[in-house]
Structures are given as C-alpha cells and as structure tokens.
Amino acid sequence: MRSATPKLLHPLCGRPMIAWSVAAAAAAGAAKVVVVDGPGRVLEQALNGTAELAIQAEPRGTADAVQAAAAYIEPDGAVIVLNGDHPLISASTIRGLADAHERNGAAATMLTAVLEDPTGYGRVVRGPDGTVERVAETKSPGDATELELRIREINTGVFAFDGGALLDALDEVGTANAQGERYLPDVLPVLRAHERSVLAHEATDRGVMMGINDRVALARATAVAQRRINEHHMLAGVTIVDPAATVIDADVEIGPDTVIAPFTSLHGATEVGEASAIGPHATVIDSRVGSGATILHSYMKQADIGDRVSVGPFAYLRPGAVLREGSKAGTFVEIKNSDIGRGTKVPHLSYIGDADIGEGTNIGAGTITANYDGYRKHRTTIGSRVKVSVDTAFVAPVSVGDDAYTGAGSVIVQDVPPGALGVARARQNNVEGYSERRREREAASEQEPPKSSDSEASQSADSEPSRGPDPT
C-alpha cells in the first residue's frame, strides 16, 4: 500500500477493510469472530468490540496465523477461515460454504473459483474421485509445476474445517516451500493422509476474489462496494439520480422516497429519513436528517436536522448543530453547537455559535453571536418569536427574552427583556460641507514648500508629528 496506515485499516466506503470481513461473518451467523493480529495490536481499535483478538507473534504464514487463534477454536465445532484483505466476501457466500461443509460431512471444504486468468493464485489439485488433494502455491518460482500452472480452478483462501481435525493437522504443517512459511492449504494433504475427505465449494460471487494489496486494487474494490451500496438503497425505494456521481458509505441509512442528487456524499453513521431531498453537492457526515428535509449545496458534520428543515445553499453546519422541525439555515449560514428552535429561520449570511434559540424566531442577515472572549466560550440565549434585525452582534453571555426585537446594526452586550427593543449603536452625525473643506486643505498642502531634512529631523526629535486636521 506504500502507506503508514496498516493495510487492513485502509477505509473502504467508510469502514476499515478488516471491518468488512468481520461484518460479513457476523451477518452469516457466526457465533464467535476472531481476528488474528500482530503484536502491535493495530487492528484492535477498528474492531470496536465486534471480534476477539488473537496475536500471531511473527508473520510466519497463514497456517501459523490460524494456529495463533487455536485457543478460540472449538474442537467439536465448525471453523470458517476468511482473509482480512478480501473485504467483498458476502454473508451469503460464507453461509453457503458453511452449509455445504455441514451437508457433505468433510473434514475440510475449500471455497474455489474458476478464472480465465488464474495468474498469482494457488491452483486446486483434485484427485481422480474429484476431491481436493492439495493446493499448488504460485507465489514464487518452483512452488508449482508447469502442469499445475495450467489449472484454472483457484483457491480463494476461504476454508471451512472441523475444529478438531484442523487443530490436529496444524501441528503437522511444515515450511517446505520457496517462502519458508507455513501455508494453511498444506493442512489439506495432512487431512487426506489421515483418511479425511477434503471437498470444494465453488463461489459464484466474484467479489470474493477481489484481494487488496495496493491502492489500485482498493479503488477497484471500492467501486464494486459502492455499486452494491447504491443498488441496495435504490431497491429499498431511494432515488439516486446519478449513482456514478454519488458516494454513500456502508453504514448510512436512508428512508424511502428520498432523492439523492448528483455529487452528494453521505458518510459514516449518517441517517436520512423519508422523502427528503439531499444535494446536489451536499456532504453529510455522521449526521441525522429527518423526513421531508432539504439540503442543497451544503456541508454538515455531526449535526441533527429535524423533519422539514431547509438547509442551504452554501450552509456549513458544524458539530453540535441542532435544527428542529421546520427550521431553516439559509445561504452562507454557519451554525456550531447551537439549538435552533422549531420554525426558527436563520436565512442568510450569519454565524450562530454556542447559542440556544427558541421557536418561531427570525434571525436577520449578518447576525453574529460573539461567543469567544479570548479565554472561554460563552452561550447566547434568544427566546421564541424574537425579531433580530440585520447586522446584530450578540456579545455572549447574553440573553434575549421572548417576543423581543433588536435594532439593525446593534451590538447587544446586555440582556434584552421579553417584549423589549434592544438598540445598541452610536448616534449618527452628519458633518455638513466636509467634502469641500477637505479639498481645500489638500490644495493648500500642495502649495506649501517642502521641509528640509534638517527641519524634519528636528521635528522628529523635538516634537510629536502632526496627526493631520480633525475631520470633524
């Protein structure tokens, strides 16, 4: 991957790669999911308690990795082994393998696929009776013969085992290969040597073959996963106008009759209700959007948007923004850590930070809540049915009562009682004839002779420089 990030932690449609395999195993009905990690335990945080963690002390091959999890394997139960870097395996594929294994009574059942170009994959070598004899690895020259390289049935790396048979066979797996590693497929000839049968179950889902070892493969897998996600939502009643221009993460939930316009991105744990319109050009991250809401050309993160709320265009909702039913955040509005009451409107060109606003209030254009005094954040409280005129600044902490008004251009530094009008601005003075007097002074100054350098130095040393005429 050429990255400081471990491969299995690279995100794919909003989930770390390893989380896809874990989620598929859980959805298939696994009673226990175990992830094998290295001593650094880099995968632990990404699992978020969804799986047990086993530690492989050294990277000595896939058989050694499975043996590192031996303490979690029930001898009288079935074990499915998955690859963490094959994230697109589906729950139905895992369930199909488990059912085939149980039905046929084999000691091991391997998931295989037939490819036109099997280059790079281990080949499945079958016996005369059709059972699996072994897997011929192809990682390095000499691992497989020329005849084995012509086989097109390949090992997907996914197996079902009887737990007890697997534990016994792992002890006999050696390192007789070009890599000097203990390969899990080498368990198969050990089982056969003990007169246990090994069968194959062919996969019909080619997603199981999409292993990821570089960012090119990650992009290909992401495209397949994104198509599946979009199709899932569309089949559930969501309109996605242009799926190729839409990004929706795996854990996003969307209600029916919602329309997703082009160039929209829905990320993380976002939830969208029914009959909403999202986009175009909207980004929603870890937020809740109610039913009947509209979000146009806007960006929001960790926001809570109620039913029938209107957002945008060009609004920015930051963490902690709560817009209750029927409210509005309009053009070029930024809201942070604030509760906007039911039916309240912040139509345009305003910043609302650390504020609580009641119901039915109207916030005029250019309103600012000055929430930071250079040391601490303070809250502004604005009541219900308040009419805030344009260019009002609230210097927190400050409170405005219900049914109050503010005068345009006011800087409110004291509480405004309910029903009152708060006005805080300098009285206007008009200076008559100012323009003409200024022209006369400028003309006079151009006619004065320039001062000598000595006089300038003397003035600089002995007196305060002139500040010019008083414009009033």
N, C-alpha and C positions, 0 to 999 in steps of 0.2 A: 504493500500500500504506500510505501515511502512516506510514512506519517509517524508523528509522535504519539498518535492515538492507536491503541491496540486494534487489530483488525476487527475483532468481534464487537467492538464498541462503536464502530462507524455507523452513523444513522442511516436507516432505510425507511423512507416515508414516516419519519417521526419516531421510530423505535430503534434502539441499538440492534445490530444484526443478531446478536445472541437471543434477544427477547422474542424474535420471530419463531425460532425453533421451540423455545420454551412454551410460548403461547399455543403453538400447534399441538405440542404433546399434551398440554392440559386440555385443550378442546377435544382431543381424540379420546380422552377418558383416562389418562394416566393417573394412577393413584399416588405416584411419587415421581418427581422430576429431579434429576441430579445433574449438575453441570460440573465438568472437570476443568479446573483452572490451574494456573501455575502458582508458585509460592508467593508471588506478589499479590494474589487475590484481586486482580484488576477488574474482574467481572462481577464481583460481589455486589457493588452498589447498583449496577444496572439491573440486577435480578430483583431487587426490591422485595425480597422475601418470597418470591414465586417459585424458588427452587432451592434444593440443598446444594452445598458446595463441597466437592471433593478436590483434593490437592494432588497433582502429579509433580513430584519433586524435580524431575528432569524430563525434558521433551524427548522421550525415547520411543516414540511411535504410538500408533493408535491402540494396539493391544495393551501396551503399558498404561495408556490413559484409562482404558476401561478397568484394568486391574486396580488402578488407584481408587476407583469407586466400588471396590469389592464389598466393603462393609455395608453398602446400601442395597446390595443385590440379594433378593430372597431366593434361596435355593429351590424352593418349590413353586416359584412364580415365573412369569414371562418377563423378558427384558427386551426393550427396543433401544437400539443404539442409533443416534442421529448425529449429523455433522453440524456444528455450530456455524460453519461458513456456507451452508446451503439453506438460506433463510426461507425459500419459497416452497418448501415442502408443506403440503396441506394436511389438515387434520384428517380428511377423508382418506388420503393416501396412507397415513400412519395406521388408521383404523382398519383399512383393507389389508395391510400387511399383518397386523395382529390377528385378524380373523382368519386369514389364510394359514398362519402359523398354528393357531389353535385347532383349526379344522383338519390339517394334514398330520398332526402329531409328530412333526420332525423335531430333531434337536436344534436345528437352526434353519431359518428361512431368510434368504437374502433378497433384497429389492434390486431388480435388474432393469435395464433398458436396452433397447436395440437402436443403435445410432448409425447413420450413414458414414459419419467420420468419427470413429472412436478414439482418435489420437489423444494420448495423455491419460486415458482411463485404464484401470485394471480390467483384464478380459476374464470372462466367466468360462471356465473349462468344465464341460459336462462329461459325465461318464456315459457308457453305452445305454444305460437304463434311463437317461435323461436327468438324473440327479446331479447335483453340483459336486465336482471333485475338489476344485480349488479355484483360486483367483491368481492369474498371472499378472503381477505388477509390471508397470512400464515406466516408472519414474526415471530409471537410469538404464543405460545400455547394459544388456546382459540379464536383466530381470525376466524378460520373456523371449521365447524363441520366435523365429520368423513365422512359423505356422500359427503360433498363438496370437501374433500381432494381426493376423487376418480375421480373427474373430470380431464380430460387431456387437455382440452382447456384452455389456459392460456392467461393472459393479458400481452401484450408486453410493456405496458406503453406508447404506442403511440396512440394519440386520434385526431380526427377531431371534432370540435364543431362549431355551430353557435355562433358568438361572443356575441350577446345579451343574448342568453339563458345561455351561460357559465357564464357571469358576474352575472346574477341574481342568478344562482344556487350556486355559490361560497359563497355567503353570508349565505347560509343555511347549509353549511358543518360543522359538529361538530368534536369532538375528542373522540367519543365513541369507542375506540379500545384499545388494550393492550399497544400500544406505546404512546397513548395520543397525536397523531398527526392528522393533517387534510389531509386525503388522497384524491388525485384527483379522483380516481374511485368512491368515495362517491358522486360525482356530479351526477352520473347516476341514482340512485334511486330518487334523488331530481327532476331530469327532468321527470322521469316517473310519479312521484306524481303530476306533473303539466300537465300530459297527453301529454307529448312529447315523441316521439319514440327514442329508442336507438338501433342501429344496430351494427353488427360486420362485419369486412372485414378480411378474413384470409390471412396471409402473406405466400408467397411461398419461400421467401428468408430467410433461417435460420440465415443469418448474423445479422438480426435484433434482434436475441435473445442473441447475444454474449455480455452480460453485463460484465463490468470490475470492480472488487473490490479488486483484488490483482495482483501480478506480474505473477502468473501462468496464470490467465485469459488474462493478457496483452500479454503474449507470444503467447497464442493461437490465439488471435485476430490478432496479428502482422503476424503470419504465413498465416492466411486467406487473409489478406490485401495484403501481399507480393505476394501471388499466383495470386491474381486478377491483380495486377500491372504488373507482368511479362507477364501474358496472354494477357493483353491489348497491350503491346508493340509487342509481337510476332505476334498477329493478325494484327498489323499495319505494319508488314514487317521487324521486327528486329529479328535477330538470337540471342537467348540466349542459349549458348551451354549447360549449366547445371543450370536450374532455381533454383534448391535446393542449389546451391553454389553461388548465385548471390543476391546482395542486391541493390534494386533500390527504392528510395524514391518516394512518391506520386506525387510530383510536377516536377519530372525530365522529360525532353522532349528528345526523341531520333528519329532520322530520319531513313527512311527505308534503308535496305541493310547494316546497321551497325551490326557488330558482337561483342557480349559481351562474353568474355571468362570467365572461372570459377574464383571464388574468387575475383570478381570485385565488388566494392561498389560505387554507384553513389548517391550522397546526395544533399539535399537542392534544390536550383534553377538551377541545372546543365542542360545545353543544349548540345546535341551532334548532329552533322549534319549527312548527309547521307554517307553510305559506309565507315565508319570509323571502326577501329579495336581497341577495348578497352580491356586491360587485356592480359593474366591472371595477377592476383594480382595487380590490379590498383585501386587506391582510388581517386575519383574526387569529390570535394566539392565546391558547389556554383561557378562553372566554366563554361566557354563556350568552346566547342570543335567544330571545323569546320568540313567540309566534307573531306573524304579521309585521315583523320589523323590517326596516330598510337600511342597508349600509352601502354607501356609494363612495367610491374613491377615497377610502379612509383606512386608517391603521389603528388597531387596538390590541392591547396585551393585558391579560388578567383583568378584564372588565366584565361587568354584569349588566346586560342590556335587556330590559323588560319587554313585554308584549307591546306591539305597535309603536315602538320607538323609532325615530328617524335620526340617522347619523350621516353627516357629510353633506356635500362633498368636501374632501380635504380636512377631515377632522382627525384628531390624534387623542385617543383615549388610553391613558396610562394606567398602571396597576392601581386597583382600588376604586376605579371609577364605577359608580352605580347609577344607572339611568332607569328610573322607574317608569311604569306603564304610561305610554302616551307622551313621554317627554321628547325633547329634541336637542341634539348637539349639531349645530349647523356648520356653515362654511368657515374653515380656518379657525375652528374652536379646539382648544386643548383642555382636557379635564384630567385631573390627577387626584386620587384618594379623596373623592368627593361623592356625596349622595345628592343626586338631582331628583327632586320630588315628582310625583305623578302630575303629568300635564305641564310641567315647567319647561320653558324654552330658553335655550342659550343659542340664539340664531346665528351669530357670526362674530368673528374677529375678537374672541375673548379667551382669557385664561382663567380657569377656575381650579384652584388647588387647595386642598385641605379645607373643604367647605361643606356645609350642610344647608341645603336649600329646600324649602317646603313645597307645597303643591300649588300649581297654577301661577307661578311667578314668571315674570318675563325679564330676562337679563338683556339690557341694551348693548349695542355694538361697542367694542373696545373696552369692555369691563374687565378689570383685573382684580384678583384677590392677592394682595401682597402678603404672602404667608410666611416669609422668612426674614428675621431681623438681623441676620448675620451670625446668630448663635443657635437659635432654636426655631422650629416650625410652629406656627400658631394657626388656630382654626377660625374661620369666618362662619357665622350663622345668619342665614337670611330666611325669614319666615315665609308663610304662604301668601299668595296674591300680592306680592310685592312688585312694584314697577320700578325697575332700576334703569335710569336714563343712560344715554350713551356716555362713554368715557368716564365712567365712575371707577374709582380705585378704592378698595376696602383694605385698610391697613390693619391686619389682624394683630391681636384678637379683638374682634368687634362683632356686634350683634345688631340685626335689623329686625324689628317686630313685624307681625302680620299686617298686611294692608298698608304698609309704609311706601314712601316714594323717595327717590333721590334726584337731585338736580343734575342736569347734564354737566359734565366736567368736574364733578365733585371728588374730593379726596376725603373719604369718610374715616375719621380716626376715633370717633366716639359713637357709642350705641345710639341707634335711632329708635325711639319708642314706637309701639304699634300705632298705625294710622298717621304718623307724622311725616313731614317732608324734611329730609336731610339735605342741606346745601352747605358745601364747604369749598369755597373758591374765592379768589381775590376779586374786589370790585373793579370793574373796568373803568379806565381813564382814557379819554381821547385827547391828545396834545395837538391843538389847532396850529396850523402853519409849520409843523415840524419839518416837512419835506423842503419847503422854501428856505428856511433858516439853515438847514444842513447844506444845501447847495451854496449858500452864501459863504459859510465857513470854509467849505472846500475850496472855493475860488480864491478866498483871501489867503489861505495857506499856500497856494501855488505861487503867489506873488511875493512871498517873503524870501529874502536871500538865504542861501544855505548857511548853516553854522559851521565855524571852523572846527577842526578836530580837537584843538586845544580847549575851545569852549565846551565841546561835547564831553571831553574828559573831565573838565572842571565840574560840569553839571552832574556827571555820573558820580563823581567822588564827593561833592559837597551838598547835593540836594536830591530830593526824591524826584524821579522823572515824572513829567506831566502825564496824567491819565486821560487827557482829552476833555472836551467840553461835555457837560452833563446833558444828555439828550432830552431831558425834561425841563 
